[in-house]
């Protein structure tokens, strides 16, 4: 099973759809589309009986581009990757990073699908899906998309803990475009398992991830903010941005403050995060401070127990 990291840094425990389920979804879609196309063609043939041959041919080409090609593109765009056949089979088209597709993704898939699905009767798509490790056809490769299964148990994807309230919205000016997906995945995996890690290993891991994330964004870690809380707040900010892009500004219940970029010497300088009095960590910051507590030496002279070699705390 391949794990995909979404735009909000949540790993989807979804299995990429293979050829049988995808073929069934395509068959359902083609039956519906071609039935509509034939019905429209009959109506046009009756209504345009008095037109000349050139006009009839133009209407035939327009109806073909509108129904077998245009309708699937519009449906996938408006439903965020779920056509009628995919909905019946529990499938969905997503981006390579797990986020919802947009019009350009559906357009590329639909345009290439004319060749590999309609003109070749699905032979090209079947061969590409069999060869691909994740069952992708040629249109998916060019569009940067993947068809995944949605019907999986909900407990496969543990939720990322929310950040402390005093950090929500503080990182709205960060530039997250340079952060790679593998770093988001590592941050997400740490946040969902930080309470299972040995304190020493967990603290060093949070510092390393926070340092890598700060280096990618170009803004240093604010003073007084625990690395784990910083990671959770930045992940929450990316989730809010992805929700606003997909569902509008009201998706996250707040409006992010605009980033002010001041020109200095003819160049634009990215604003740095400043420490504000209202951002002082309250008492709940201790919950995110996972630094290891140094144990006092035993008075009996016994050798302290060695830390677990695996990095995970022993079960209690």
C-alpha positions in Angstrom: 0.0 0.0 0.0 1.4 3.4 -1.0 1.0 6.3 1.3 0.2 9.8 -0.2 0.8 13.0 1.6 -1.9 15.6 1.0 -1.7 19.3 0.8 -2.5 19.6 4.5 0.2 17.1 5.3 -2.2 14.2 6.1 -1.2 10.8 4.8 -3.9 9.0 3.0 -3.8 5.3 3.7 -5.4 4.6 0.3 -4.5 1.9 -2.1 -3.9 3.0 -5.7 -6.6 1.7 -7.9 -5.6 -1.2 -10.1 -6.8 -2.2 -13.6 -10.0 -4.2 -12.8 -11.6 -1.5 -10.7 -10.5 1.3 -13.0 -11.8 -0.6 -16.1 -15.2 -1.1 -14.4 -15.4 2.6 -13.6 -14.4 3.5 -17.2 -17.1 1.1 -18.6 -19.8 2.7 -16.5 -18.7 6.2 -17.5 -18.5 5.3 -21.2 -22.0 3.6 -21.2 -23.5 6.8 -19.7 -21.6 9.2 -21.9 -22.3 7.3 -25.1 -25.9 6.9 -24.3 -26.2 10.6 -23.9 -24.2 11.2 -27.1 -26.4 8.9 -29.1 -29.5 10.5 -27.8 -28.2 14.0 -28.6 -27.1 12.9 -32.0 -30.6 11.5 -32.8 -32.2 14.8 -31.7 -29.7 16.8 -33.8 -30.3 14.6 -36.9 -34.0 15.3 -36.7 -33.6 19.0 -35.9 -31.0 19.6 -38.6 -32.6 17.7 -41.4 -33.0 20.9 -43.5 -29.4 22.0 -43.1 -26.6 21.4 -45.6 -23.9 18.8 -45.2 -21.2 21.2 -43.9 -23.5 22.4 -41.1 -24.4 18.9 -40.1 -20.8 17.9 -40.0 -19.9 20.9 -37.9 -22.7 20.1 -35.4 -21.5 16.4 -35.3 -18.0 17.4 -34.4 -19.2 19.9 -31.8 -21.4 17.4 -30.2 -18.6 14.8 -30.0 -16.2 17.3 -28.4 -18.9 18.5 -26.0 -20.3 15.2 -24.8 -17.7 12.3 -24.9 -14.8 14.7 -24.2 -16.1 17.8 -22.5 -18.7 16.3 -20.1 -16.2 13.9 -18.4 -13.7 16.8 -18.0 -16.4 19.0 -16.4 -17.7 16.3 -14.2 -14.2 15.4 -12.8 -13.4 19.1 -12.3 -16.7 19.9 -10.4 -16.6 16.7 -8.4 -12.9 16.9 -7.6 -12.1 13.7 -9.3 -15.2 11.6 -8.9 -17.2 10.6 -12.0 -20.3 8.4 -11.9 -18.2 5.2 -12.5 -15.6 6.1 -10.0 -18.3 7.0 -7.4 -19.9 3.6 -7.9 -16.5 1.8 -7.6 -15.3 3.8 -4.7 -12.5 5.5 -6.6 -11.2 9.1 -6.9 -8.7 11.0 -9.0 -6.2 13.0 -6.9 -2.9 14.8 -7.5 0.4 13.2 -6.9 0.6 14.8 -3.5 -2.9 13.6 -2.6 -4.7 16.9 -3.1 -7.9 17.5 -5.2 -7.5 17.9 -8.9 -8.3 21.1 -10.8 -9.4 21.9 -14.3 -6.0 21.6 -15.9 -5.5 18.1 -14.5 -8.9 17.0 -15.8 -8.3 18.6 -19.1 -5.0 16.8 -19.7 -6.5 13.4 -18.6 -9.5 14.0 -20.9 -7.5 15.1 -23.9 -5.1 12.1 -23.7 -8.0 9.8 -22.9 -9.5 10.4 -26.3 -6.4 8.6 -27.8 -5.8 5.9 -25.2 -9.4 5.1 -24.3 -11.6 6.0 -27.2 -9.4 5.6 -30.3 -7.5 2.6 -29.1 -10.5 1.0 -27.3 -8.6 1.1 -24.0 -5.6 -1.0 -25.2 -3.0 1.8 -24.5 -4.6 2.6 -21.1 -4.7 -1.1 -20.1 -1.0 -1.7 -21.0 0.1 1.5 -19.2 -1.9 0.6 -16.1 -0.4 -2.9 -16.0 3.1 -1.7 -16.4 2.8 1.1 -13.9 3.5 0.2 -10.2 0.5 2.4 -9.1 -1.8 1.5 -12.0 -1.5 4.9 -13.8 -2.4 5.4 -17.4 -0.7 7.7 -19.8 -3.1 10.6 -19.0 -2.3 10.3 -15.3 1.5 10.5 -16.0 1.1 13.7 -18.0 -1.4 15.3 -15.7 0.4 14.3 -12.5 -2.6 12.5 -11.1 -3.4 9.1 -9.5 -6.6 7.2 -9.1 -7.0 5.8 -5.5 -9.5 3.8 -3.6 -11.6 5.8 -1.1 -13.4 3.0 0.7 -10.9 2.1 3.4 -11.3 2.0 7.2 -11.0 5.5 8.7 -8.5 4.3 11.3 -5.8 3.8 8.7 -4.9 7.5 8.7 -4.2 8.8 12.2 -5.0 12.5 12.6 -2.4 15.1 13.1 -2.8 16.8 16.5 -4.0 20.4 16.2 -1.6 23.2 17.2 -2.0 25.2 20.4 -4.5 28.0 20.0 -1.9 30.7 20.6 0.0 29.7 17.4 -3.0 29.4 15.0 -2.6 32.0 12.3 0.8 33.2 13.4 2.5 31.6 10.4 0.2 32.9 7.7 3.0 34.8 6.0 5.3 31.8 5.5 6.2 30.8 2.0 5.5 27.1 1.9 6.1 26.5 -1.8 9.6 25.3 -1.4 8.8 22.6 1.2 9.0 19.2 -0.5 6.4 16.5 0.0 8.8 14.1 1.7 9.5 16.7 4.4 5.7 17.2 4.9 5.4 13.4 5.2 8.2 13.2 7.8 6.6 16.0 9.8 3.2 14.4 9.8 4.7 11.0 10.8 6.5 12.6 13.7 3.4 14.5 14.9 1.2 11.4 15.0 3.8 9.3 16.8 5.7 11.8 19.0 4.1 10.5 22.2 5.3 7.0 21.4 8.9 8.0 20.9 11.6 8.0 23.5 11.9 11.6 24.9 15.5 12.0 23.7 14.9 10.7 20.2 11.6 12.7 19.9 13.2 15.9 21.0 16.2 15.6 18.6 13.8 14.6 15.8 11.5 17.6 16.4 14.5 20.0 16.4 15.9 18.5 13.2 12.5 18.7 11.4 11.8 22.2 12.6 15.3 23.3 11.4 14.7 21.7 8.0 11.3 23.4 7.7 12.6 26.8 8.8 15.4 26.5 6.2 12.9 25.8 3.5 10.7 28.7 4.4 13.5 31.1 5.0 12.2 32.2 8.4 13.9 31.0 11.6 12.0 29.3 14.4 10.5 31.9 16.7 12.0 32.1 20.1 10.1 30.4 22.9 8.1 28.1 20.6 8.6 24.4 21.1 9.7 22.7 17.9 6.7 20.2 18.0 4.2 23.1 18.4 5.9 24.9 15.5 5.6 21.9 13.3 1.9 21.5 14.2 1.2 25.1 13.6 2.9 25.2 10.1 1.0 22.0 9.1 -2.3 23.6 10.2 -1.4 26.7 8.1 -0.9 24.6 5.0 -4.2 22.8 5.7 -6.0 26.1 5.9 -4.5 27.4 2.7 -5.4 24.2 0.8 -8.9 24.4 2.2 -9.3 28.1 1.0 -8.0 27.2 -2.4 -10.4 24.3 -2.8 -13.6 25.5 -1.0 -13.2 29.3 -0.7 -12.1 31.7 2.0 -14.8 30.6 4.4 -13.6 27.0 4.6 -11.4 27.4 7.6 -13.6 29.9 9.4 -11.1 32.7 9.4 -9.3 35.0 6.9 -5.6 34.9 6.8 -3.8 38.3 7.1 -2.3 39.6 4.0 1.5 39.3 3.6 3.1 42.7 3.4 6.3 42.8 1.3 8.3 46.0 1.5 10.7 46.9 -1.3 14.3 47.4 0.0 16.9 48.6 -2.5 14.7 47.7 -5.5 14.1 44.2 -4.2 11.3 42.6 -2.3 12.2 41.3 1.1 10.1 38.6 2.8 8.8 39.7 6.2 10.2 38.0 9.2 8.0 36.8 12.0 8.2 39.0 15.1 7.5 38.0 18.6 4.3 39.7 19.8 3.3 40.0 23.5 0.0 38.1 22.8 2.0 35.3 21.3 3.7 34.5 24.7 3.3 30.7 25.2 0.6 30.0 27.9 0.7 27.1 30.3 -0.5 24.6 27.7 2.9 25.0 25.9 4.3 22.4 28.3 2.2 19.8 26.5 4.3 20.4 23.4 7.7 20.5 25.2 8.9 17.0 24.7 12.5 17.6 25.9 13.9 14.7 27.8 14.1 15.2 31.5 17.5 14.3 32.9 17.2 11.6 35.5 19.0 12.0 38.8 21.7 9.4 39.4 20.6 6.5 41.5 21.9 6.6 45.1 22.2 2.8 45.2 25.0 2.8 42.7 23.0 0.7 40.2 23.7 1.3 36.6 20.7 3.1 34.9 18.8 1.2 32.3 19.9 1.8 28.7 17.5 3.7 26.5 15.6 1.6 24.0 17.6 1.1 20.8 14.6 1.4 18.5 13.8 5.0 19.5 10.3 4.0 20.8 9.4 4.0 24.4 8.8 0.6 26.0 5.1 -0.2 26.6 3.9 0.3 30.1 
